Amino acid sequence: MRHVDTIIVGGGPAGSTCARHLIENGREVLVLDKAVFPRLKLCAGWITGKVMRDLAFTAEDYPHPIVKLDIRTHFFGLPLAFNWFPTPGPDYSIRRVEFDAWLLARSGAEVIEHEVKSVVREGERFVIDGAYSCRYLIGAGGTMCPVRRAIFPEGRMKSRQIVTLEREFEYPARDETCHLYFFRRGLVGYSWVVPKGNGFVNIGLGGKAKYFRKSGTKIHDHFRTFVDDLVREKRLDATTAADLQETGHPYFLYTVGGEVKRDNCFLIGDSAGLASVDLGEGIGPAVESALMAAREIMGTGEYRKQAISVLSLRGMVAHLMRRANRRHVAVG
Ligand SMILES: Cc1cc2nc3c(=O)[nH]c(=O)nc-3n(C[C@H](O)[C@H](O)[C@H](O)COP(=O)(O)OP(=O)(O)OC[C@H]3O[C@@H](n4cnc5c(N)ncnc54)[C@H](O)[C@@H]3O)c2cc1C
């Protein structure tokens, strides 16, 4: 059996950020991921200026195409007359297939392709599939993280589950503007058209699973209607629209309760369910939690779930969301 000081299960933004910080501080780290990078990750690929600062890179340093987003917001199907999007900005888009592979390579971590199936506690150590053991274990395996299942078997709040559908494809005729549609055709959630570098575009939508359950509407029907609307608005041609094969992935919004560390085991990113409660931003909280967990292992800080940013919006909108969230927590 191979023993390592820290094993990180999952090499997405959470895992690679944690690995990079530990390695920079002289720690021994091994990343286990079931996929070989570059790998597909369903995501609109919107990142904020804060994410870039936390990851210590600029648009100029980034080795792949990156687009500074010009965002047009639509409410109930109507575009706002001016470009207004209350994030601290600037906002950018990247392609996850490139971004995640770059972050993981940049971390300097040894990465082994291995699908983790079992995690057990043996005294002071964690043993993975009888093949690897470690003193510190990081669960960064996303929504279905096996570390979460083994060490934090408590269920999650179903009311915070987000379901999504999307497609990313090359479409050189794409609109250069990023469009966000809130409450389009009754959808309690939002849809997007995000332009990416090299003529790619990402089209998708997401909403709370409980909305689809309660309303009796199907997410695939919402996606199809959305695509048909884009054809009507001449943002997409009919042949491309007919060939689109959308796929989805669930993840969880931040909740106040629920542990993210137990003994020397930490959950970060989607494995901890930390996406912002207003826009479902997951990359920022994945990076923040990864840095906090690494600092706790280094003995230079503490990983506290309450310290993670729970909102992506700011100003009046954020204030209203915070109030609604408090009420939700108080009631639920
Ligand atoms: C359709 C969609 C659109 C989104 N859009 C945005 C957006 O625009 N901006 C934003 O900020 N957030 C967005 N999110 C959320 C964001 O994608 C996630 O929050 C983010 O990827 C979390 O990063 P992570 O490192 O925790 O997990 P992941 O990126 O999911 O990485 C987990 C890694 O663990 C590996 N793994 C899983 N199981 C195992 C196993 N058993 N053994 C070994 N390895 C394993 C996987 O292969 C993967 O590489 C979106 C999500 C979806 C689904």
The ligand as a MOL file (V3000), in Angstrom:
LIG
                    3D

  0  0  0     0  0            999 V3000
M  V30 BEGIN CTAB
M  V30 COUNTS 53 58 0 0 0
M  V30 BEGIN ATOM
M  V30 1 C -24.5780 22.8580 -16.4170 0
M  V30 2 C -23.7750 23.5360 -15.3290 0
M  V30 3 C -23.3820 24.8560 -15.5070 0
M  V30 4 C -22.5950 25.4760 -14.5240 0
M  V30 5 N -22.1660 26.7450 -14.7580 0
M  V30 6 C -21.3470 27.3470 -13.8630 0
M  V30 7 C -20.7600 28.6060 -14.1610 0
M  V30 8 O -20.9490 29.1690 -15.2490 0
M  V30 9 N -19.9570 29.1820 -13.2310 0
M  V30 10 C -19.7130 28.5750 -12.0370 0
M  V30 11 O -19.0060 29.1630 -11.1950 0
M  V30 12 N -20.2320 27.3590 -11.7390 0
M  V30 13 C -21.0060 26.7190 -12.6320 0
M  V30 14 N -21.4720 25.4590 -12.3790 0
M  V30 15 C -21.0270 24.7750 -11.1550 0
M  V30 16 C -19.5800 24.3020 -11.2990 0
M  V30 17 O -19.4450 23.5770 -12.5120 0
M  V30 18 C -19.1530 23.4040 -10.1290 0
M  V30 19 O -19.5620 24.0130 -8.9280 0
M  V30 20 C -17.6560 23.1990 -10.0950 0
M  V30 21 O -17.2520 22.4230 -11.1960 0
M  V30 22 C -17.2110 22.4860 -8.8060 0
M  V30 23 O -15.8590 22.1280 -8.9100 0
M  V30 24 P -15.3120 20.8410 -8.1180 0
M  V30 25 O -13.8300 20.8450 -8.3050 0
M  V30 26 O -15.8710 20.8050 -6.7550 0
M  V30 27 O -15.9570 19.5860 -8.8530 0
M  V30 28 P -15.7900 19.0230 -10.3440 0
M  V30 29 O -15.3710 20.1080 -11.2480 0
M  V30 30 O -17.0500 18.3000 -10.6350 0
M  V30 31 O -14.5940 17.9840 -10.2430 0
M  V30 32 C -14.7620 16.7530 -9.5760 0
M  V30 33 C -13.7110 15.7770 -10.0790 0
M  V30 34 O -13.8130 14.5670 -9.3050 0
M  V30 35 C -13.6480 13.4490 -10.1470 0
M  V30 36 N -14.3190 12.3020 -9.5260 0
M  V30 37 C -15.6470 12.1310 -9.3180 0
M  V30 38 N -15.8900 10.9280 -8.7510 0
M  V30 39 C -14.6720 10.3370 -8.5810 0
M  V30 40 C -14.2560 9.0690 -8.0520 0
M  V30 41 N -15.1400 8.1850 -7.5800 0
M  V30 42 N -12.9310 8.8010 -8.0440 0
M  V30 43 C -12.0210 9.6930 -8.5190 0
M  V30 44 N -12.3680 10.8800 -9.0530 0
M  V30 45 C -13.6760 11.2150 -9.0680 0
M  V30 46 C -14.2900 13.8810 -11.4680 0
M  V30 47 O -13.7620 13.1360 -12.5650 0
M  V30 48 C -13.9090 15.3620 -11.5370 0
M  V30 49 O -12.7160 15.5770 -12.2720 0
M  V30 50 C -22.2450 24.7980 -13.3270 0
M  V30 51 C -22.6490 23.4700 -13.1610 0
M  V30 52 C -23.3930 22.8430 -14.1380 0
M  V30 53 C -23.8050 21.4080 -13.9420 0
M  V30 END ATOM
M  V30 BEGIN BOND
M  V30 1 1 1 2
M  V30 2 1 2 3
M  V30 3 2 2 52
M  V30 4 2 3 4
M  V30 5 1 4 5
M  V30 6 1 4 50
M  V30 7 2 5 6
M  V30 8 1 6 7
M  V30 9 1 6 13
M  V30 10 2 7 8
M  V30 11 1 7 9
M  V30 12 1 9 10
M  V30 13 2 10 11
M  V30 14 1 10 12
M  V30 15 2 12 13
M  V30 16 1 13 14
M  V30 17 1 14 15
M  V30 18 1 14 50
M  V30 19 1 15 16
M  V30 20 1 16 17
M  V30 21 1 16 18
M  V30 22 1 18 19
M  V30 23 1 18 20
M  V30 24 1 20 21
M  V30 25 1 20 22
M  V30 26 1 22 23
M  V30 27 1 23 24
M  V30 28 2 24 25
M  V30 29 1 24 26
M  V30 30 1 24 27
M  V30 31 1 27 28
M  V30 32 2 28 29
M  V30 33 1 28 30
M  V30 34 1 28 31
M  V30 35 1 31 32
M  V30 36 1 32 33
M  V30 37 1 33 34
M  V30 38 1 33 48
M  V30 39 1 34 35
M  V30 40 1 35 36
M  V30 41 1 35 46
M  V30 42 1 36 37
M  V30 43 1 36 45
M  V30 44 2 37 38
M  V30 45 1 38 39
M  V30 46 1 39 40
M  V30 47 2 39 45
M  V30 48 1 40 41
M  V30 49 2 40 42
M  V30 50 1 42 43
M  V30 51 2 43 44
M  V30 52 1 44 45
M  V30 53 1 46 47
M  V30 54 1 46 48
M  V30 55 1 48 49
M  V30 56 2 50 51
M  V30 57 1 51 52
M  V30 58 1 52 53
M  V30 END BOND
M  V30 END CTAB
M  END
